Amino acid sequence: MEQKTRGRSKEIALELLMILEEYTDRDHRLSKNDLIELHSWQYGNDGEEVIQAKTFYTKIDELTSAGFPVKRTKGKWTKYYLDDVRLTKEELLFLVCMIKSSPDLGREESKELAGKLLSMRVHKQATESVNKYASMVHENHNPVSRQIRNFNVLLEAIGKAGKVSCKYVLSREGGYQFSDTQIVYPRAIEFTRDGACVTLEDNGRIKRMFLCDIINIEPE
C-alpha cells in the first residue's frame, strides 16, 4: 500500500502540469484551490480530493525544480500559471479561419491542419472560443486582412447578436470619406479574393463592405 502511495505521489506532479498546460497561461491564472478542485474532478474517485495543501506546494516546487516554467503571482491572492509562449484567442481564431478558407487546401486537408493548430499548447477556454466563432465565418477564399482585433470584435458581436460603434467608408473619390460614428449590427463575415467582407445592419439597411473600410470598431 505504501509503495502504491509513493507511485501515486509521483503521478500527481505530472497531472498538475497537464492541468496547468490546458487551463492556464500568462492571461489565465488559477488559484491553489482552483487547481486542487480541477485535479480532484479529473483524477479523483467521484471528485474525491487527492491533493492536500502541503502536497500541492511540494508538487509545484518539484515542477519548477525540474525546469517547467510554473509561475505564481505575488500578494495575498496567489495564482499559478504556466509561463510559456501561446497564441492568443484572436491570433488562433484568425489563423484557423485563414486555413479553412484557403483555396489551396481541400476540405479534409484544411480540417486536418486546423485540428493540428488547435491541438497545440493553447488553454482550453481559448480553443472552445475559437471553435464557436470559426463556425460563424463563411469559407470562400483566402482572406486578406490585418485587423485581427477588429475581426474579433465583430465576431463577438455576431455571436451575441450584439452591436458595435464604428465609422465606415462612404466614398473613395477624392480621398476617403468616412461616415460619422454609427451604431450598427454586424450580421456576417465572409472571405473573398479581395478581402474579408462584412455584412452590417444600419438602421434596418443592409450594407456589405470590406473590413479594411471600417474603422474605430468598438463593442457596445
N, C-alpha and C positions, 0 to 999 in steps of 0.2 A: 504494500500500500504506500509506504514511504517512497519507494522508487518511482511509482506511478505519479505521486505528487510532485516529485522533483522534475520528472519529464514534462508534466503539465505546466510547471512553472516556466520552463524554457520556451514553451509554445506561446505563452502569454505576451512576451515582448514582440514576437513576430505578428501576433494578432492585433496588438495595439498599433504597430507600424502600418498594417494593412488598413486599419480604420483611419489613421491619420492621412494616408495616401488618398483614400477615397473621399473623405469628407472635408479635408482642410487644405488651405494654402495661405498665402500672406493676407488675403482678404477675407478668409473664412476660418475662424478660430473657435475652438471648443474648450470648455472648462473641464476640470478633472471629473466632476460629476457627470457631465455630458458624455465623456469618453467611457467612463465606467458603465453608464447606462447602455450605451451603444454596444459595448463589449458583452454585457450580460444578455442583451437581446440577440446578438449574433452567435455567441459562443457558449452561453449558459444553458442549463437544462430548464426549460419552461421559464426563461427570464431570470433564473437564479443568479444572484450576484456572485461573480467569480473573483473579482479583484477587491481587496481591501485597500484603504488609502495608503498604508505603508508599502504594500506590494506595488501599487501604481507608481509611486515615486521611484522605487527601486528599478522598475522596468524602464521608465523614462530615462533614468541615468544610464542604464545598460545600453539603450539605443544611441544616446549621444556619445557614449564612450566608444561605441562601435563605428562611429563616423556618420551616422544618419543625421541630417540637418533638422532635428526636432528643436523648435524654439518655444520659449514661454514669454509671455508679456510680464512686465513689472507692475507692481502695485497690488492693491488689496484683492482685486478680482483677477487672478492669474488665469490666462488661457493658453492653450497649446496649439501648435500648428507645424506642418512640415514646410520648411522654407526652401522649396526647390522651384525652379522656373516652370510656370504653367501658362498655357494660353488663357486669356480672359474669355468670358462667355461671348462677348461681342466678336472677338477675333475668331474664335472657334466657329461660331454661327456663320460668319461671313465666308470662311474657308469651306465649310460644308456646302453652303449654297452655291459657291463657285464650282465645286466638284460636281454637284448634282445637276447643274445647268450647263456643263461643258459640252459643246458639240463634238468634241474629240473622244468622248467616252460613251460606251454603250450603257444601258440601264444597269446591267449586272455589274459592270466594271465600276461605275460610279458608286453603286451601293456598297460594293466591297471596300473601295478606297475610303468612302465616308465612314464606314464602320471601323476601319483601322484608325482613322483620325480620332473618332470618339472613344476608342479604347486606350488612347494614350493617357498619360498621367494628368487627368483633369478630375476635379472633385465631382461628386455625384450630382449635386444640385445644378452645376453648370451643364452637365450632359442632359439632364432632364429638360432644362430650359431650351437647349438647342434643338432637341427632338421636337419639342412643342412648336417652336417658331419656324423651324425649317419646313414644316408641313404647310405653312401658310404661303410659301413662295412658289409661284408658277415656274416650272422648269422649261425654259425655251432654249436660250443660248448663253454663251459665256458672258458674265456680267462685266461691265466696265464701271467701276465706282471706287471712290477713295474715301467716302464719308461713312466710315464704319459706325460712328456714334449716331449720326442721323438715321442711318439704316436701322439700327437697333431701336431707337426711339419710335420710329414709325411702326415697326413690327410689334412693339409692346402695345401701342395704341390699337393696332388692328386686332390683336389678341383679346383686348379688353373691350372692344367696340367703343374705344375712347376717342378723345380729340387732342389736337396739338395746335400750338400757335406757330405761325411761320410767315415768311414772305416768299412769293414765287414770281417768276419772270412773266411779265405781261407782253413785252416786246423786245426783240433783239435789234431792231432797226435803229441806227444812230446811237448805238451803245445800249447796254442792258437797262431796261426799265422794269423795276420791281413794284409789286403791289404794296399797299400798307400792310401792317401785321394783321393777319386773318386767323380766325379760329375755324379749323377745318377738321373733318373726319377722314382719316386715311382708311381706304377700303381694301386695297390690294397692292402688291408689288410683283412685277414680273420682269424677267430679264430678256432684253432684246439684243441684237447685234450692236446696237448703238449705245446701250447702257441700261441701267435699272430704271424701269418706268413705273411711276407711282400713280395710282388712281385715288383722287381726293374728292370728297363731297363738300362743297362750299355753298351754304345757304340753299341746299336742295339741288344744286347744279353739279354735275359730274365733270371733273377735269382730269385729264391724263397728261403728265409731264415727266421729264427726266429728273431723277434725284438731284443731279448737279444743278438744276434750275430752281431748287428750293433751298432757302437759307434760313438761318435763325430758328431752327426747329427746336421747340421746347414742349415737354409734356404739359397737359392742362389737367 
